[in-house]
Amino acid sequence: MPLVDYLLALKDNPYFGAGFGLVGIGTALALTRKCSQLALVAFRRHCMITLEVPGGDKSYNWLLSWVTQRAGQTQHLSVETSFHQHESGRVSTRFAFVPSPGDHFIWYQSRWIRIERNREKQMIDTTTGVPFETVTFTTFGRNRQFYFDILHEARELALQEHEGKTVMYTAMGSEWRQFGNPRRRRPLSSVVLEQGVVEHITADVREFISNPKWYLDRGIPYRRGYLLYGPPGCGKSSFITALAGEMEYSICLMSLSDQALSDDRLNHLLSVAPQQSLILLEDVDAAFMSRDLMTENPMAYQGMGRLTFSGLLNALDGVASTEARIVFMTTNYVDRLDPALIRPGRVDKKQYIGYCSAWQLEQMFRRFYPDEPEAVAQAFSQAANKAAGGKISPAQVQGHFMVHKLDPDRAIQDIAEITS
């Protein structure tokens, strides 16, 4: 049979025609599905923009708070419980509802945003034990400025929540984590040091912050170190807290005695410290003493953890040490510190914070009892110096005043109790 006749016979065969039709329909559907998938991919690539923010990023909590305010209609929520202390001393409980893991949709700047909060149950932060999270924003358009607007708005919202407060950070693993709730800023005037000390250090810090170009032009590393030394209870830490509030800075607390602290970790923590923060190393003598004392107590110099003395020196003023930072160190025993630790470049300014002078005692009395005349304040100052032999700390004075909050006469009569 000729080929043409054979093909004509197949054409007239109903079984062949039905099978060919089914194949054609299946092929057409497959092509349609493939084309729709490619079209969807092309649409999402060219007509939509996505932003993914991991849980470890600093803006993650800002964005989560921003979403909480915007996603008022969502029905899938997680709760965050916090406590707020009022000026009256009463503590109230606050419950904040945040969008739970899953998909949420909000309307912002005349467009819909799909917000997907993912929680990886198999991936856990080894430092905090919290599951690893990401939040993904997806919307129409190609302009990245849209997400910049969201980030700036979220940041401003976070700053408003911390306005008038000092944020404390502590080292957790290889990063800084907020320690507790932000504290109300302590007025600088509430710390009464020797006359002129507060103003001198504050002016020096302000001058450093406002003149980075001076350091750059002269090739000097842009960092500043301060050492406050003196007897315990004389206001070293209190002054640093008040100074941070005055400068609107946060405080990064670090213990050099931490057994998990190593040279590399210290260097890394100093390099990733939050912007506009004071790094506070308290009681540095407890971690390392002078090399002159090494023969008496070798372990005192070597330290109890993995941090070495040379590692501390390099972190403060080494080749790899970071710039644009302010470090405060405190000690009760400055004579125990190695000269290499407190030389210029690592400690640029040393300030003794000692026992109360007559002027300090008068100022503290006036602050606690503002309605009393000057003569009564002078009488208290003389009586306190006589009772304590000139060695009385602000902490002792404040504790004495707390016992006699409303009775200044009794505070003077019972002055002998101030040293007990």
Buried (B, 14 or more C-beta within 10 A) or exposed (E): EEEEEEEEEEEEEEEEEEEEEEEEEEEEEEEEEEEEEEEEEEEEEEEEBEBEBEBEEEBBBBBBBBBBEBBEEBEEBBEEEEEEEEEEEEEEEEEEEBBBBEBBEBEBEEEEBBBBBBBEEEEEBEEEEEBBBBBBBBBBEEEEEBBEEBBEBBBEBBEEEBEEBBBBBBBBBEBBEBBEEBBEBBEBEEBBBBEEBBEEBBEBBEEBBEEEEEBEEEEEBBBBBBBBBBBEBBBBBBBBBBBBBBBBBBBBBBBBBBEEBBBBBBBBBBEEBBEBBBBBBBBBBBBBBBEEBBEEEEEBBBBEBBBBBEBBBBBBBEEEBBEBBBBBBBBBBBEBBBEBBBEEEBBBBBBEBBBBBEEBBBBBBBBBBEEBEEEBBBBBBBBBBEBBEEEBBBBBBBEBBEEBEEEBEEBBEBBEBBEE
